[in-house]
């Protein structure tokens, strides 16, 4: 570790320790650093048959594959959901975050849909998972706003599939309109925001309002530019407008922020898995 890095870590630690409030912004890079990588061995070992049949290259792009039948779509998605949502335990990086947040005034806003914050023990009323949850299904056309826990169903689909297809009898149907079902993740205009989603959104707004006034740290973890309007831009805006705010950004590929906030930003392009525990300890 060089001197510049040691000083940057020390300053970030001081800001975190002295903060009245901390808002954690969790993006895809956080879950990847925690171990839920979407390419490489986790993909090739779990999806060999799909790679042979469809030429898939990673779980991120596979999520956009235009399957021709519901049997094929749910064969892929059930395994994807079991692999990324239901099988993994709370991962150490998320547990380290929870240990830090316990007893502090913290709120989480995340684009991740793998429920790792919840698994690690964050209070549900302190988490806003903006983009949904792999663990829930919705009507594909959003004809009503109920969500349905999918664990038992996707595990059954994953176990019963053959040649990248599930039995037709397991294809889920909307209990209201009889149409197709979808995973409750935002990918089109039919994404269902249920009352719990709106409740979390309101608590998030409220927390941002209070955090604007005191010594607040915005801890931005692995947030890129896929959906910058959810975490990245609001964090930059808050850092710009509020004198007591420090933005701590951990991002290996896009660490640079708005030049206006350079004085208030501590950026860590280093590997998050090594740096984050050092900041939180
Ligand atoms: Zn419906």
Boltz pocket constraint, residues with backbone or C-beta under 6 A from the ligand:
constraints:
  - pocket:
      binder: B
      contacts: [[A, 139], [A, 140], [A, 141], [A, 142], [A, 143], [A, 144], [A, 174], [A, 175], [A, 176], [A, 177], [A, 178], [A, 179], [A, 180]]
      max_distance: 6.0
